[in-house]
Structure formats: C-alpha cells, structure tokens
Amino acid sequence: DERKFAVHDPLPSNACYGDEGAANHARFADAHGAAGVELFIHGRRAFGAAGQAEPRRFAARQTLEASQAVARLHGLRDSATVHAQQNPEAIDAGAFHNDVVSVGNLDLLFYHEQAFADEKALLGELQAKFTKLSDRPLRALRVSAADVPLEDAVKSYLFNSQLLRLPDGKTLLLAPIECEENARVRAYLEGHVGKGSGLDRLEVVDLRESMQNGGGPACLRLRVALTDAELAAVNPGVLLDEAKLAELEGWVGRHYRDRLEAGELCDPKLVEEVETALDELTKILTLGSIYPFQS
C-alpha cells in the first residue's frame, strides 16, 4: 500500500555515503507506537572532518552524511533526531557497528562507557529531546571499562543483545551464551540484572552459527514500528508464522548448497540455480516478479 509505505532509492554508492543501516541506529519512546527520538551513530564525517578523531586500525564505515540523508529521506524532525560519533577506540577494538557497544529500546539506553566519542554531549542532547516527548526521563545504564573491558564487551557481544519489554512491563536482556562464558561479563550481569539497574531479567541463547558470522541476537531482528492499520496493509505473504517457516525451511533444503568452491562461481549452472531459487522464493512470499530475469 503506497499510501502507507515508501521504498527509497539507495544512497549513492561511494565512500561519502557509507551506510550500515540499523546497526548504527536506535529509537527511544514511551511505547513503540508513540512518537520517539531517533539516534544515529556515525564513525566519521566525509566532509569538514579536520581535527576529528578517527580510528587508526580499522576504517569507520558509517558517515554522518549518510545518516543525515536517511533522516532527511524519512522526514524526521531535527527536534527529535540526534547524530553522534562512535568512539574511534571502539571501532579499533572491533566494534564496526555501534550495536556492539550500545543497545537501546523504549526508554532505556544500555551502553559501554567507551561507546561514544562525546558521551556527555550525546546524553545531554538525547535526554533533552526525549523529555520533550515523555513525562519521564530516559534511563541510561552505563557499563564501565573497569567492570567490563572493551575487549570483553566486543568478544561477548554483550551489547548485541536484544532489549525486550515484557507484558508485565519488565525489561528482558536476551543475550548470547558468550556472555555467560565470559567471566567479566557474567560477573557484571550477576551483579546488575534484577537489582534495580533497569535490566530485570536475563535469558541467554546459543547462537554459535550467527556469532561465527558476526551477528548476535540483535542481528536476528529488524524492528519496524507499525500501527494496526499499517500492519494490516503489509503483504501477508511476508509475515512469519509456523506454516511460512516450514515453507522457507523446505525452500532452503531444496536450494541451498552445502558447499561452494571458488571455481564454481564461473559456472553458468550456478546462475540458473540461484534464479530458480529466487523465483520460487518470490512465489512463497507472494512478491510478484521483482527480478529482471522474471520479466
């Protein structure tokens, strides 16, 4: 329903508009359907960057200009949008995305003290803009480097956990099992969860396959805030239920190779395999013909 949804063209494909998407974004609000404050985190400026600290070991992937373009395309108000720089030390420690050193949900920001280049300025602006939309302050839970060194935060993917509001209003931290296996992180969680910190419950999950591919619990979801009317306007073919899950698992079983050698990338049959798989997938999801080879 184009009256409710718009798909924007991608940003220009160049270094000035490096964009890593939701991994560098968080939204804060009283409720998912309420007006909120959008937080965009960048690693560098493409223009006017003189004197700006940048990582030395790894390249900063997200630019301020890309974040600003996304905010502009989505019609976000400056009064409810915050742009801040990620700490270059965090990037050099392996936190290529800010969701490895911070996570936010509703009225809670859970973050490492080395997550942001200017922590004080960020929290001040975020708090000021949040309180204009809410009758309560934003809660900010800061994890010190003394409790959890940056290296342990990155290794355990503590901040790549999901923060979830439960039906009883409590906050659940859904964390990867690596948090339980890391002594410093485990000690922090044991000392803070359920003790008035803002984290009320903890659940750990084994996501080895996802973790080995660079993603923890937060990488297994993409949050989209919709009203009931907007949800009703979504193509039902892309909504997941048990039947759809079974269809997709069957599709994977039929089409995914269990191995792929470099030389096979030149095989025309691989192209045919991929096109056959994608054609079937568009039918399962009732997307219609969206690829050039389907026309």
C-alpha positions in Angstrom: 0.0 0.0 0.0 1.9 3.0 -1.3 -0.3 5.3 0.8 1.4 4.0 3.9 4.8 2.8 2.7 7.7 4.2 0.6 10.8 2.4 -0.6 13.6 5.0 -1.1 16.3 4.6 -3.7 19.6 3.5 -2.1 22.1 6.2 -1.2 24.9 7.0 -3.7 27.4 4.2 -3.9 30.5 6.0 -2.8 32.7 6.4 0.3 31.0 9.7 1.3 27.7 7.8 1.9 28.9 4.7 3.7 25.8 3.4 5.5 25.5 0.3 7.7 21.8 0.6 8.4 20.0 -0.3 11.7 23.3 -1.4 13.3 24.0 2.3 13.9 20.5 3.4 14.9 18.3 3.3 17.9 14.9 4.7 18.7 13.6 5.8 22.1 10.0 6.3 23.1 7.4 5.6 25.8 5.8 2.9 23.5 6.6 1.5 20.1 3.6 3.2 18.6 4.4 6.6 20.2 6.5 9.5 18.9 10.1 9.0 19.7 13.7 10.2 19.4 15.9 8.7 16.7 19.6 8.2 17.5 22.0 7.8 14.6 25.7 6.9 15.3 28.4 7.6 12.7 32.1 6.7 12.6 33.4 9.7 10.6 32.4 12.8 8.6 33.1 12.7 4.9 33.3 16.5 4.7 34.7 19.0 7.2 36.5 16.4 9.2 39.6 18.4 10.0 40.5 17.7 13.6 38.0 14.9 14.1 39.4 11.8 15.7 39.1 8.7 13.6 40.1 5.1 14.1 43.6 4.1 13.2 43.3 0.3 12.9 40.0 -0.1 11.1 38.1 2.1 8.7 34.9 3.8 10.0 32.1 2.5 7.8 29.3 4.9 8.7 29.4 8.5 7.7 27.5 11.4 9.2 26.4 12.4 5.8 24.8 9.0 5.2 22.9 9.2 8.5 21.7 12.7 7.7 20.5 11.6 4.3 18.5 8.7 5.7 16.9 11.0 8.4 16.1 13.6 5.7 14.5 11.0 3.3 12.4 9.7 6.2 11.1 13.1 7.1 12.5 13.1 10.6 12.3 16.2 12.7 15.5 17.8 13.9 13.9 18.3 17.3 13.6 14.5 17.7 16.8 13.4 16.0 20.3 13.0 17.4 23.5 12.4 15.5 26.6 11.4 17.4 30.0 9.9 16.7 31.1 6.5 17.8 34.3 6.3 19.8 37.2 5.5 17.5 38.7 3.3 20.2 35.6 1.1 20.0 35.9 0.8 16.2 39.6 -0.1 16.6 38.6 -2.7 19.2 36.4 -4.5 16.6 33.1 -2.7 17.2 32.5 -2.0 13.5 28.9 -1.1 14.3 27.6 0.7 17.4 25.3 -2.1 18.3 28.3 -4.0 19.6 28.8 -1.3 22.3 25.3 0.0 22.9 21.7 -1.0 22.6 18.5 0.9 23.1 14.8 0.1 23.5 11.9 2.3 24.5 13.2 4.4 27.4 16.4 2.6 28.2 19.9 3.0 26.7 22.4 0.3 27.7 25.9 1.2 26.7 29.6 0.8 27.3 31.5 3.9 28.6 33.7 3.8 25.5 30.9 3.6 23.0 30.7 7.3 22.1 33.2 9.9 21.2 31.5 12.5 23.4 29.4 10.7 25.9 28.3 13.7 27.9 27.2 15.7 24.9 25.2 12.8 23.5 23.4 12.0 26.7 22.6 15.7 27.3 21.0 16.1 23.8 19.3 12.7 23.9 17.8 13.4 27.4 16.7 16.9 26.4 14.9 15.7 23.3 13.4 12.7 25.0 11.8 14.6 27.8 10.0 16.8 25.4 8.1 13.8 24.2 7.8 11.9 27.5 6.8 12.7 31.1 9.7 10.7 32.4 13.5 10.9 31.8 15.4 8.5 29.6 17.2 5.8 31.6 20.9 5.4 30.7 22.7 2.3 32.1 26.5 2.8 31.7 28.9 -0.1 31.9 32.3 1.0 33.0 35.5 -0.4 31.5 36.6 -1.3 35.0 33.6 -3.8 35.2 33.7 -4.9 31.5 36.8 -4.0 29.5 36.1 -3.0 25.9 37.7 -6.2 24.6 35.4 -8.4 26.7 32.3 -6.4 25.5 33.3 -7.0 21.9 34.2 -10.7 22.4 31.0 -11.5 24.3 28.7 -9.3 22.2 27.0 -8.1 25.4 25.5 -5.1 23.7 24.4 -7.0 20.7 21.8 -8.5 22.9 18.2 -7.7 22.5 16.4 -5.5 25.0 12.7 -6.5 25.2 9.8 -5.1 27.1 7.8 -7.9 28.6 4.0 -7.9 29.1 4.4 -7.1 32.8 6.5 -4.0 32.0 9.8 -5.6 33.0 12.8 -5.5 30.7 14.4 -8.6 29.4 18.0 -8.8 28.2 18.3 -11.6 25.6 22.0 -12.3 25.4 24.3 -14.7 23.5 25.7 -17.6 25.5 29.1 -16.0 25.2 28.1 -13.5 27.9 27.7 -16.4 30.3 31.1 -17.9 29.3 33.0 -14.6 29.7 33.9 -14.2 33.4 33.9 -10.4 33.5 30.6 -10.1 31.6 29.0 -12.9 33.7 30.0 -11.1 36.9 28.6 -7.8 35.7 25.3 -9.4 34.8 25.0 -11.3 38.1 25.6 -8.0 39.9 23.1 -5.9 38.0 20.2 -7.9 36.5 17.2 -7.9 38.7 18.8 -5.4 41.1 17.2 -2.1 40.1 19.6 -1.4 37.2 16.9 -1.3 34.6 17.6 -4.9 33.5 15.0 -7.1 35.2 15.5 -10.5 33.6 18.3 -12.3 31.7 18.0 -15.1 29.2 20.9 -16.5 27.2 20.7 -18.2 23.9 23.2 -20.3 21.9 23.6 -18.6 18.5 27.0 -20.0 17.5 26.3 -20.0 13.8 25.2 -16.4 13.8 28.0 -15.4 16.1 30.6 -17.0 13.8 29.1 -15.0 11.0 29.5 -11.8 13.0 26.0 -11.4 14.4 24.4 -11.8 17.9 20.7 -11.7 19.0 20.3 -8.1 17.8 21.3 -9.1 14.3 18.5 -11.5 14.0 15.8 -8.9 14.0 14.9 -5.7 12.3 12.4 -3.6 14.3 9.7 -1.8 12.3 7.2 0.2 14.3 3.7 -0.1 12.8 0.2 0.9 13.8 -2.5 -1.7 13.5 -3.7 -0.1 10.3 -0.2 -0.1 8.8 0.3 -3.8 9.8 -3.0 -4.7 8.1 -1.6 -3.0 4.9 1.5 -5.2 4.8 1.6 -8.0 2.3 0.6 -11.0 4.4 2.9 -13.2 2.4 6.0 -11.7 4.2 4.6 -12.2 7.7 6.2 -15.2 9.5 4.1 -17.9 11.1 4.6 -21.7 11.6 3.3 -22.5 8.1 5.5 -19.9 6.5 8.5 -21.0 8.5 8.0 -24.6 7.3 7.8 -23.4 3.7 11.0 -21.4 4.0 12.9 -24.3 5.6 11.8 -26.6 2.8 12.9 -23.9 0.3 16.4 -23.8 1.9 16.6 -27.6 1.9 15.8 -27.7 -1.8 18.1 -25.0 -3.0 21.0 -24.3 -0.6 24.3 -26.0 -1.5 26.2 -27.4 1.4 29.4 -26.3 -0.1 30.6 -23.9 -2.8 34.1 -23.9 -4.4 35.6 -20.8 -5.8 35.8 -22.3 -9.3 32.0 -22.9 -9.3 31.4 -19.1 -9.3 32.1 -19.2 -13.0 29.6 -22.0 -13.7 26.5 -20.8 -15.6 24.6 -23.5 -13.9 25.1 -21.7 -10.6 23.3 -18.7 -12.1 20.4 -21.0 -13.1 20.3 -22.4 -9.6 20.1 -19.0 -8.0 17.4 -17.7 -10.4 15.3 -20.9 -9.8 15.6 -20.4 -6.1 14.8 -16.7 -6.1 11.8 -17.3 -8.5 10.4 -19.9 -6.0 11.1 -17.6 -3.1 9.1 -14.7 -4.6 6.2 -17.1 -5.0 6.4 -18.2 -1.4 6.4 -14.6 -0.2 3.8 -13.5 -2.9 6.1 -10.7 -4.0 5.4 -11.0 -7.7 8.1 -10.6 -10.3 10.7 -8.3 -8.8 13.9 -9.5 -10.5 14.9 -8.7 -14.1 15.1 -12.4 -15.1 11.5 -12.8 -14.2 10.2 -10.2 -16.7 
